[in-house]
């Protein structure tokens, strides 16, 4: 059953200040809407429960990619197309570029945003494993001010985040200097394009030094950085046993827990065997 349009209230603020004022005046009442690639699917199906939306798509303050000597900062409204077209992001952060290329079709890549992918908080999202592997930081802003926190601490449970009702995610920061890593990204879905992932893998490593970073999607209630598995690899212990203990896959309509665990181990093996 399709949604009844008059049942929804949509506000279009003039700027970021007006947006934050609205959020702080009625915390939790207004839900931000950016590219709409997730929310509009629910709306079309008549399953979008949140009835009061604030459109942030036009906020220039949340756009742009800034390149500095030590970091690249991406506005929350950076689209997947923006990622794919930016030479430094594409060249220095190939995991993120691969994730962007794997996300939906061209229409979705033109509208879908990194910030939206993060705060939608789906464990099956394509870009979070790459952001975890790159040790990204995220900035949260409100009328009260701004704060940064490591992205690995952002998700606290299924669809739960360390973001207060009056806050917006404004920027994502990636430290530069990751070109020394070998990068490997894989998304496994029902088909090769426009599919929700059954499992998603992002890995970085420097074989000569033992440095390694591993992250997964669709294997736990949140996108997961696998610190125990990384430690097992560095220490010469069985990484597959460590991985099995670290993951918490489930059975759902797209796959089974057993399948997800087996594929997760196979992707780790592929990564360790040097596939690029």
N, C-alpha and C positions, 0 to 999 in steps of 0.2 A: 504494500500500500504506500503510495507516494505521500510526501509531507504536504500539509496544508500551509501554504505560504503566509497567509495573514496571522498565523499562530506564532510567528517569529518576529522579534524586534531586532533590527540591524542598525547600528550606529556607525557613522563614518566621521571620525574626529579629524580636525584640521591639522594637528601635529602631535608629536610625542607627548608634549606637556598636557594637552587636553586628554589624551588617552590615559595617561597615568593618573590624572585627576579623577577620571571616571572609575578606574579600577580601585582606587583608594576610597572613594566615596561609597562604593557598594562592593566590598570584597567578595569574590566568589560568584557574584551575580552575572558578570559579563565574561564571556569566553572569547579570547582573541581569534580572529579568522584571518589567515594570510593567503596562501595560494589556494587553499580549499580542497586540495587533492584527497584528503582523508575525510574532512567534515562533509563535503558535498556528496560523497558516496553514501554516507549515513542519511543525509538530508533527502536525497532522491529516493532512498528506500523507506523513508518515514521512520527512521530509527535514531535521529538526532535528538536526544533528550534535552540538551541545553537549548533554551529558547531565546536567550538574549545574547547577541553576538556583536563584537566590536571589530570592524574591518581595519586591520593595520597594514594592508597591502601597500597603501600609498605613503607610508611614513618613510621619508628620505633618511631620517636619522638611523634607521635600522638597515640601510643598504650600504653597499660598497665593500671593496676588498682593499685593505691597507697593508702595504709591504714595508717593513722596517728591517733593520740589520739583523735583529735577533728573532723576529716573529712575523707571522702573517696573521692578520685579524680579519675575520669575515663577518659582515653584518648578518644578523639572524635571517634577514630576507634574501640572502644570497641563494640563488636558484642553482639547480644542478647544471643547467646550461651555463651559468656564470662560472661555475667551477671548471667545466670542460673547456671553456674558452680562455681562461686566464693562464698565460704561459708559465708563470712561476708556480701557481698552485698545481697545474698539470705536471710540471717538471719535477718539483720537489716533494709532492705529496701524492704519489701514484695510487696509493690505496684509496684515497678519497675520490680521485678521478675515476677509478674503476667502479667504485660504488655509485657515483653519479651516473655513469654510463649504463649501469645495470638497473637503475630505478625507472620502471615504467617505460613509456614511449616518449616521443619528442614533446607531446603536449604536456605530459606530467613533468618532464624535465624543465620545461619553460615556466611552469607555475609552482611546482613543488619547491619548498625552501628547506635549508639545513635546520633552521630554528624549528620549523614545523615538524620535521622528521624527529627531532630530539624531544620536543614537549608532547608530541602525540604519544610518546612513551611505549611504543610497541616493541616487544623484544625481537620481532622479526624485521625491524627497519634495516635498511641497507647501509646507511652511512655511520651509525654509531660504532660498529666494530672498528672501522677505520679511524674514527676519532679517538677511540680508546687506545688503539695501538700507537697513535701519535701523541699520547699524553696531553690531549687538548684540555684547555680551561674554558669555562663559560662565564659570561657576565650576566648577572640578574639586576634589573633596575626597577625602581618604583619611585613614587613621589618622595619617599624618605631618603633615597640615595641609591648607590650602586655597590655591588659586591661581586668578587670573583671567587670561584671555587673549581677544584679539579673536576673534570667531567666524570671521572671514575666514581666520584662521590655523589653525583647528581641523582641517579635513580636509586630509590630505596626499596622498591617492591613493584609488583605488577601495577602499572599505570600510576605509580606513586613517585613523587619527585621532591627534592629539596627546593621547591619554588613556592613562595607564599601567594595567597590569592590575589594580592595587589601587585604582583611582580610580573615583568616580561623578561624573556630571554632576549638579550640585545646583541651580544657578540660572541664569537667563538675564536679562540686564539690558539695558533699552532706554532710551536717553537721550530725555528729553522735548524739546519744542520743534520737533517735526517738522510741526506743523500748517501751516507756511508752504508746504509742498510740495504739489504736485499728485501724486496717487497713482494708479497704474494697475497692476492685477493681472490676468493672464489665464492660464488653464490650458487646454491643448488636449489632448483625449483622444479615444478611440474613440467615446465617448458623453458626454452632458452630466453624468452623475452616476455616482459609484462606479467611476471608471476610473483606472488608473495613467496619469500624464501622458506624452504623447508629447513635450511641451515645456511649460515653465512660465516665465512672465515676471513680474518685479516691477520697477517703475520709480517713481522720485521725481524731481521737478524743480521749480525755481522759474524760469520763463521770464524774469522781469525781471532776474535776477542771473546766469543761466547755470549755476546749481547743478544737478547731475544725478547720479543714482545708478541703476545698472542691474544687475540680477542675473537669472540664468537657472537652470533646472533641466533635466535630461535632455539636455544638450548637451556634456557633458564628463564625465570620471571622477568629478568632485565638483561640488556646487552651486557656481556660478561668479559672482563679482562681476566685471563687465567694466570694469576701470579704463582700458584702452586705448580702448575705445569711448567712455567718458565723456570722456576727454581730447580725442578727435577732435571730439565735439560742442561742447565748450567752445571749441576752437580753430578751429572752422569748417571742419574737414576732413571727408572722406567717412566718415560713421560706419558705413556698411554694409560698406565694405571693411575697416575696422578690426574690425568684428564678425566677419567671415568669417575673419580671421586669428587671432582670439582664441578661437573656439569649436573644439571637437574632437568633433563628433557621430559616432555610430556607427550601423551597420545592426544592427537586432535584430528580435525577433519583433513589436514594436509599431510600428516605423517604419523608414525609411531615413535615412542621413546626409544625403542631398540634400534630402529633405523637411524634416528638422529645420532645416537651414540656411535654407531658403527661408521657413519659418514664423517662425523667429527674426528674420529681417530684416523680415518683414511686421509682426510684433508691435512691433518697434522703430519702424517707420514709423508705425504706428497710435498709438504713444505720443507720438512727436514731433509728429504732426499734431493732438494735443490731445484725443484720446479719453480719457474719464474712466471 
